[in-house]
Every structure is written in C-alpha cells, then in structure tokens.
Amino acid sequence: MKTFLRLKQFYWPYQKYFLGSILFLFFVTAITVVYPIILKFTIDDVILSGEFHLVPYVALGFVGIMVIKGIATYYHQFFGDLFGIKTVYELRNALYKKLQYLPFRYYDNAKTGDLMSRLTADVEGFRFFLSFGFAQALNLVLLVGLSLGIMLYFSVPLALLTLAAMPFLIVVVYRFDKEVHPAFKGIRKSFARLTTKVQENISGMNTVKSLSREDYEINKFVDNNGDYKDNYIQTSNIWAKYFPLMELIGHFCVVMLLGFGGFMVINNNLEPGELVAFFSLVWYIIGPLMNLGFIINTFSQSKASGERLVEILDEIEDIKDSDGAINVERLKGHVQFKEVFHSYNGEEGMVLKNVSFDAPVGKVIGLIGATGAGKTTITQLISRFYEADKGEILIDGKNINEYSIQALRKNIGSVLQESFLFSCSIRDNISYGYPDATMEQIQDAARRADAHEFIMELPDGYDTILGERGMGLSGGQKQRIAIARSILIDPSILIFDDATSAVDMETEAKIQAAFQEVMKGRTTFIIAHRISSLMHADEILVLEDGEVRERGNHEELLANQLGIYRRIYNIQFKDHQTITEAESKKVSI
Ligand SMILES: Nc1ncnc2c1ncn2[C@@H]1O[C@H](COP(=O)(O)OP(=O)(O)OP(=O)(O)O)[C@@H](O)[C@H]1O
C-alpha cells in the first residue's frame, strides 16, 4: 500500500474518471445480479404459473436491461482507461524530469536498459492495474457481496454452504500472493537486464565487431534471455500450482449447492426457479474468485512496477540550488581552487588532494598528467557535476554553490573527447544550448569552429539529419560541431577535455586553430596528453595521483630538467624527432 500512497499525487487529480468508472461499474454489477432474479421470476412466476402471455414482456425487459448494461460497460471501461492513461502520462513526465536532474553520481552506476524498462514496461504495468486491475478487484467485491446477499435472501442454509469453502479459498489466495509477488519482481528485474544487454550491445557494436566477439555476445544474450524465460516459467509454475486448487474449491461449492439445493427443491423448501437463480449466482461468486489469481497477479505486477518507479522518484538529488542561489546572467570567468579535496567513493579513494590554482579571466590553463591523475575531475567540479569533499571553488570571488546550477552551467562550454550529437539536424545540434539562436548566429559559431565549410558541402547543409552517434561525420567534423555548439552559448569558461585526442594531426591543427579563435576573452581549461595541445597555455598544471606536482608556463616547466613535464616533453619530442628523421630518410631515398 505504501507504494500506492507514494504515487497518489499522480492518480488522485484524476479521481473524477476513477469515480465515473466506479459508478458505471456499480450499474454493470447491479444489472448482472438482476439477471438470475429475472430467471427466477420467468421460471417460478411465468412458466410454472402458466402465465405464458408474459414471456414477450420478460424477453423485452431482458433485452432492455442488457442494452443498459452494454452502455454502462462502455463508460466504465472508457473512464477506467482515461484514469490509467492520464495518470501514467503525468508519471512518465515526472520520471523523465527526475532523470534530467539526478546527479552524475546516479548515472555512474545506472544502466540505460534498466532505466528504459522502468519508463516503459513498469509504467505500463502500473497503468494496467489502474485501468483494469482495481476495477476488477472492486467488481469482485461487489459481485460477490451482492450475489451472497441475494442468496442469503433466497435461502440462508444454502448460502452458508457456499460460504463454508471461503476460508480455504482465502488461505490459498494468500499463499499464492506470497509466492507470486517476488516472482513478478524477478521477471521485471530480468527484463531490465535483458534490455540493458541489448542496449549495451547496440551502443558498443563497434567494439564487438572489431574484436570479433559476436559469438560471446550471442551467448551472453542467450544466458540473459534464458534467465528471463526461467523467471517466467517459475511464475507459470506458481500459477499452475495454485489456479487448479482455487478452481477445485469453486467446483466443490457447486457440487454442494446442487446436491443440497436439489434436496431442498424435492422437499419443497426451495422453488425450482430459486435453485436455477442460485446456480447463476454461485458462478458470480466462483468466477470472480477464480479470477482472483489474475487480479492478484495484476496487483503484484503493478506493486513491483510501482516500487521500481518509486525508487527513481525517491532518489536523492544532492546537487541542487542552495537557498537564495544567484541567477547571474553572465559570469566573468575568474576560477579559483583553494585546497580542494575530492573522492568519488569515500575517504580512501581521494582523487584530488589539496588542489589550488588561480585562473584569471581570459587566461588559458593547461592540465596534463597520466590517465587517472584527476584532470577531468577538476573540470567536473567546476561545472558542479560532483561536489568537492573539502576546500573551496570560487568563480568571480564567490563560491560556486552560491550560483544557481543553471546560471553556472550556462556560462561553461565543454568539448569532450567524444562529443554526443543528437539524432536531429546539424542546425539543431549546434543550437542545442541556445534554441533561440538565429541562423546567422549559428553560422557564425560554425565559422569560428571551422565547421561552416564542410557543413555547406553536405547535401542538406545545416538541415542534414545526423544519426544517434553523428553518423556520416568524421571524428574531427563531429568535434567541430561540438565546438560550435559550445561557443554559441557564448560561455565565459571553456573546457576542452581531450578534445583533439581522437583526431589526426592535420585535423588537430585545424581544431586548434578554431580553439585559438574561440578562446579569446574566455577562461579556458585544456586537458591534453600532447604537449603541443597546451604548450601555449598561460599556466600548465602537471598532475600526478590527484596532486599538482608542477606548475608554470611551457618554458618554465621545461627548465626543470628532472621534472615530470620535461620527461613527458622528452618522450613526445623523441617520437617527433624519430618521425622527422624517418620522413627525411624517405625523401632522400
Ligand atoms: N564517476 C566516477 N566514479 C568513481 N571514480 C571515478 C569517477 N570518475 C573518475 N574516477 C576515478 O577518479 C580518478 C581520476 O579520474 P579522472 O577522470 O579525473 O582522471 P583524468 O586525469 O582525467 O584521466 P584521463 O586522462 O584518463 O581522462 C581515476 O582514478 C578514476 O578512476
């Protein structure tokens, strides 16, 4: 019940559809139980009493009642559907919104396929219960209640006989629910694993094919698919075990009814029409009770689904605006780190240790160091993707927590090693961060990113539709679109995180030239492994194990013959020298 209470805010605003559906359900149920009464009347008061002239009227009345039942059924289902559909519309929106604001920490461990299945299959599971399951449960209570009432009215002893089997049925149903609920949870989890597998496989198809791991992937999928199948079989086993038992109890009731009821008719303690009516009424009890398995099934599924939805909704958004957060339009871009420490998973794993630096407005800061040294972490802290454990990060003299997250991030443009382009036009990709940009502004950003020329050579120019992964464009072209996208928001802080590592030297030179143009007047952080990418920086921070080991400009750092920077330079310079020598040998041959 906790799950349903937690999700109340989504379905309660649509209570009018729910109440409408329930109202018509009352009609449907009432008309349903009128049917055996008409039957009793037809047999006892028309046929056995010889009043045959009444038959056409009874038949007409019966047809009329059935028409009303049809109309009531239509509205009951229609309102029930509306209730479910409108609720999950709100719920899906809320879940999606929540996903947009969940911190990066959440996505570090989240699986795309699992989230997809929550937003689709689980939301549907919940809707199904709202639209049908609940009404079925209510229908059960109403139909059983009314039928029992009428039966008690006709004959108390016979009605009690029917009631006698109820405790057994309740025990069976209780045990069924106990077993089937975890089984359904298992199915949902297994389905999420299956979709995760498919999603990861499609996203990583390049790696799969290049390492010829198709067979391995197929086997893994077969395992996941097998697990899903086994989960379903296990659930079917539970179902198969309990359903016949429920049915058996139901049929036992009918046998008792026919035996004892027939005996009462023979002894003139019950009218023949009443026995026939009883026979119909008892099926109105047995039928819904046999359906109880399905209702519990729907309820269990929706409870399991609802729990998985609540898990997302209750996830903590720990990175959010502080009270009175400043909504500044434009930051100047003066970035300062003061004794910053950071870990992703507790004290032991400090990935930044006592990092301090000052990046005045318009200056270029280079970050270099081995992989895992903490370069990206520094830039992620500036954007508040994660929060530092200790120390202070200031922009324009104020702690970054004092700015609203939106204001802060709107002033930071990032180009990553692999830029993500959406499956829409190039124009929309460039204007993603500034949807109101005019075509002139978009083209201007593209020109400054050295992207305009190649875009114009594409058949549809700026209207060219890109695939999910920027299909049809080279790595360098994708990067230049990403640069255009970052500069269109006119950020005061620019972050280039390994932005040229995936492209060839010539493209790198082109992108670097584009960088020079867009860096003017902005505080820029360049993360790179190649010294050539950041040698012109005003200050270069050399990181090792999360600590700044050396700092200074290119010349100053080179002067330290035993320094890390000098060592990196020597290795890269040697490579360069070897290549140049080989090239010149080739030419002389
Ligand atoms: N989201 C995360 N959760 C847990 N640990 C992380 C996370 N991101 C990075 N780390 C760890 O923090 C350390 C620093 O990572 P970071 O990405 O800052 O290094 P980097 O210097 O940018 O490396 P690279 O040059 O490979 O990009 C690494 O040990 C890394 O494993």
Boltz pocket constraint, residues with backbone or C-beta under 6 A from the ligand:
constraints:
  - pocket:
      binder: B
      contacts: [[A, 108], [A, 344], [A, 345], [A, 351], [A, 369], [A, 370], [A, 371], [A, 372], [A, 373], [A, 374], [A, 375], [A, 376], [A, 377], [A, 378]]
      max_distance: 6.0
